[in-house]
Amino acid sequence: MRYLRSLAVAAALATASSFSAPAQAGHHGDAVFAGVAGFAVGTLFGNAMAQPRYYAAPVYVAPPPPVIYQPTPVYYAPSPWSPEWYAYCARKYGSFDAGSGTFLGYDGYRHTCI
């Protein structure tokens, strides 16, 4: 059933090419050869066009995440037990005890000011 159209096209080409030139004496074999050649070419072309085509589905590959280089943040902290450190901890923590260098945390324990 699939080749019926290609056979019909090949037969039409063979018939058209065999009757295209008038048969002269001694050249009748040329018309037969042209008809057979047209039939063969039409059959091959028709079968090639009638084959199903399979296409592979595209495969999506996600690009890798971008690499972001950020500089390491620099924090200034005064050196411990210096006058700047005492002032820093007193500003930051209201419960800072300058005698021990600790503050009272929300958990109820004393922590060293860092």
N, C-alpha and C positions, 0 to 999 in steps of 0.2 A: 504494500500500500504506500509505503514511504517512497519507493522508487518509481512509482507510476508516473509522477509528473516529470521526473528526469528522463524516463524512457520516452515519454511523449515528445519532449523537447528534442531529444537525440534523434528520434525518428523523423521529426519535422526538418531538422537540419540535414539529415542524410538525404531525405527526399528532395529538398530544395537544392542542395548542392549537386545531386545527380542529374537534375533536369535543368540546371542553369545553362549549360552549354549544349548546343545541338550536337547530337551524335553524328559524327562524320565517319567515313570509312576508315577503319583502323584505329580510331580513338575511342571506341566504346569502353575499353578497359579503364581509361582515365576517369570516366564518369562513375564507374562502379567503385574504383579506388577512392574517389572523392566522397562518394556516399558512405562507404565503410569508414573512412577516416572521420567524416562528420559525425557519424553515429557513435564512434568510439570517443571522440572528444566531447560530444554532448553528454554521453553517459557518465564519463569521468567527472565533468564539470557539475552535472546535476547531482551526482552522488556526493561530491565534496560539499556542495551547498546544502544538501539535505541532512548532513550529520548534525547531531545535537552539539551545542556548545556549552561547555562547563566553565564557569568562572569561579575562581576561589574567592571566598569572602575576604574582604580586607581585614587584616589583624591590627587592632589598635594597641600600640605600645605607648604607655604613658611616659612622658619625659621625666627624667629624674628631678627631684626637687632642687631648686636653686640653692647654691651654697652662699651664705651671706657671712662675710667676714666683718666682724665688728671689733673695734678696739676694746680691750678690757678696761672697765671703768676704774678710775683712780679715786680712791677715797682718802680724804685727809683726816687723820686722827692724831691728836697730840700725843706725845710720848707719855706713858703712864707716870703718875706721881709728880708731874710738872705743874706749875701754876695754871697753864692753859688747860691741862687735863682736869684739874679741880673745877675750873670755871665751866668747861664743856659739860661735865657730868652734872653739875649743879643746875645748869640751864636745861639739860635734857630730862633729868629725873628729879621730881619734886621731893622724893624721899631719900635723896642722896645723903649718905653719912660720910663726911670728909675724914673722920677719924679712922674708919675702917676701909674706906674706898668702895663701899657697897651701896646698893639701893634696895628698897623693898619692892619685890615684884608682885604681880596680881595673884600669883599662886601662894603668897604668904611667906616666901623664903627670901633671904638676902642673896643678891647676885653682885658679882664684881662688875663695875662699870668698864665697858670695853670701848 
